[in-house]
Every structure is written in C-alpha cells, then in structure tokens.
Amino acid sequence: MEKERSHPVLAVFSREINRILRDKVYFFTGIIAPLIGFSLITLIFSANVPRKLPVAIVDQDHTTLSRKIIRMVEATPIARPDNHFSDPNEARSAMIAGKADAVVVIPAGSEKQIMRGKHVDIAIYFNNVYLIKAGLLKSGIQKAIATLSAGIKLQTRMMWGESPTQALAKIQAVQLSPVLLFNPYTNYEYYLTLLILPVLLTVFVLFGTIYALGTELQYSTGPGWLQAAGNRMLPAIAGKLLIHTTWFFGIAMAMNLIFFQVLGLPLRGHFLMILLSEFLMILSYQGMALFMVTLTRNLRLALSLASAYTMLAITFAGLTFPAFGMPVMAQVFSKIFPLTYWLEIFVGQTLRGEPTANAVILLWKLVIFLAAGICLVPRLKYLMQHEKYWGKI
C-alpha cells in the first residue's frame, strides 16, 4: 500500500527546517542574531536614567556662595562636578575631549554683586551633540541654581521685614505645576527601547523572509519548493513562513517581557490588542518581503531595498519627531511603513491608555501591507518556474 503523502504545508515546513539547519547564514540571521540583538539592547539600557554625568566647574569667585552653588549642582542626581578648572578654556578643552558633558562658570565677584543687590550671570555650557544628556543636564542644573537664587531672594526680602508668605508670593507670583503624563520618571528606556527593539524585530523579519524567499531564486531551488507544496503557491508560502512567523512572534513575546517585566513599561491598555498588533506587524513585513523579492527578482537588490526601507522607517515613524510636525509630503511618506501604525497602537495601549477602537482602525491598515504581498503571489510562482530568473545575485 502506497504511503499517504503528507499535507503540502507540512511538507514545505519540514523542507524549510532542513534548509535552515544546513545553511549557517540562514540559521544565524534567523535564529541567533535576534537573540543577540535583543540581549545587547537590554543590557545597554538597563541603567534606566542617566545619572552623575561629569560636569566641569570653573570657580573664579572662591567664596561661600560659589561653594554653595557647586554643592547644589552636585545634589542633582544628573550631575557630578568632578573636574575643577581656573580657566574656562581648559574646561572647554575637557568638554571637547569627552571628559565633561557640561561646564559651569562662576565669575569672580559673584558674591559681592549679590550682596549689593545686583544680579549675577552664571554661564553654563552644554555638549548638545548628545541631545538627551544635554537636555537632562540643562534641566537639572538650571533647577538647582534657580532654587538657590529663589532662596537668596527669599532671605533678602525677609531681612527687609516681609513675612515668609509675602516674600514667597512676590518671588513666585505665578507658579507652574507641570504634570508629566506619559513618562513621569524621564526614563529614556521608554523612549529608546520602544523604538530600537521593534526596529530590530522588523529588520530580522524583513531580512529573514527575503533571504528565505530570495535564496529559492538564487540557488535555483524554486521548482523543488513548489513540488513539495503540490505546485500550489499558497501552501508553499504558508509552509515556508510558518516557522519564521512562529519564531518571530516568540521574539515579540520576549520583547514584551523586556518591556513590561524588565524595564517596567506601564500597561494602561489591552495586552491582547498589543499581541494582535505585533502578530499583524510580523505578517505585514513578511508581505513586504514577498513584495520586494517579486519586484526586484534578485536577492541582493531585495536586501538593499529592505535596508533602506527599515532605516527610513526609524526617521518617519513619528517617535523621534512627531509626524504632525513634519511637512505634508513627509507625513504621507510615513504611511508606507508598518512600523508607523504599530508604534501608534503600542504607545496608545501602553503609555496613553487609549480606547481599543483607536487600535482597531490601525490594525486594518497593517493588513494592507500583507495584502500587497499576497497580490504578487502568482507573479512569484511564475518567477520560480522559469529558469531565466534563477541564479541571479
């Protein structure tokens, strides 16, 4: 009795496992590289918030006031005054050499000027090449010196006979009450890892799927692939991508573990909606991989196109710079990346706690990218069946 033939999807699935195990590049990029990448990013950003950044101090006054200013700067969690210079040029050289991220210059005669009731300008220089560090240092040091300044004004008015309440009311006639809604700890993990980890995931999904499909053309193995699927393209695609989709969704689950358990990212929405969005994002990038391989008919060109596509997504996704502030053409351009919609869903369901209805519309937009790839399945079958498209690198 003839042995019953296995289901086409399972036959292709088994064939794909053998290909991964035989091809070292395939195994590394699809299995090992994602684990290494995610582990490195988690380790790099495990400090949560930058602390004790080096600050150079140029104290030209050498008085009680200047020492108090230095102590106030040192009391801020962000700054560590560990270099003292007598000349601003020396401090500037230290900043250029990377030994300091900011320079505080206290001019000579500062205390005398204040005792006479005059104001004093204290210069603070920041290395704005590193925007996050410079912004945090600027905020921390300015608050420290502003607190000291308010204390001096308060003592002066009380010496003039005003009560503490009257003096404080005149110093702070209008007082702001800032409320940080979505990142109250100014934790840069919420900002950087929220972009880097998903981008890594999309890179591995896109490149891994392109390699899986493109090598069938490059190595002229397309007919064998179709034969395993009974010459039907949809089972061939499903069997080939089943192992990749399962593995990358497992990576996405690990990403969620890093976000919510290791980094403590708040979850104010629905976790199931996040899982569904990640699953559709993986499928959408697999759809785009199919689109690129079919469009270019060349593994090398498809990988080059994927590289540009993933890198541009970082710029136009709207996390580093809000999409509504971009020019109109840039806003339109940002819509061609699945990452844009996934980030809106993820941020909405984690930091902002948006209603589920907001995410449902975006999920349908992710499906469009998958549909774009599926539409080219007949064309991909044609490429696999004709020898003139084989072996191109």
C-alpha angles and dihedrals in degrees: 000000000000116000112252112251115244122245112280093239092051091046092053090043091055091046091051093052090054091050092052093049093048097045112068093194091049092048094048099046094042102038114013104034096060091053092049093046096050092045093051094049092049091050094046095052098037091108090075098202129025112253137186098008112187115263124187116220124207104192108185093160104055094194138126089267095053092049089050090052090052091049091050091052090047090051092063112094092226100055135063115185099207102144123064121190135177095207125055090215091060090051090049090053089051090053092049089050090054095247093118135030095199140016125215115198118196107191123222116267094027095133093047091050092052092047088056090053096253128129125250128211114221111193119219120189121197133194096233093182085091101051099189096049093043093049094050092045092048092051094046098046094043091052091050094051092041089054091051091047092050090050092053092049090048093052092046094053092046088054087055089058103263120137118246090253093051093045093048092048091055094045093048104027090155116032125190122218105201116196118194104210106184108021108023094167095052085235109177090201087073088055106037104033090044087065104029100051096049090045089053090050093050091047092054093044094049097041094041093051093045090051091048092052100032096053089060086065097037095050094037092239096128096105091054090050092052092045091055088054095049091255090293115129102205094056087045092055094042094049094047097047097039094086092043094048091048093048095046092047086054088053088051089053089052088050089054090050089053092047100046105025106029101031097028096230109180118249109207098156138045119310093202089059089053091051092049091049091051092049091050091045089056091049092046092054090046087053090052090049090054089048093052096046092049092044097049099030085206130095096213095048092046091053091048091050090048091052092055091043095054095043093050089050089065091058099042102034090093102238101100090039123013114253093225089063094054124094114272094256091051090050090053091046091053090063094069093072122080088209090069093061095040092053090051090052095044097046090044093052096041115031100019104032095221123183117272091242090069090059097046092066091051092049090060089053089057089054089060091066091052090048090052090060095043090054089064096051093102089051091050090052089053091052092050092052099050120075096211089074096050128100097019116148 
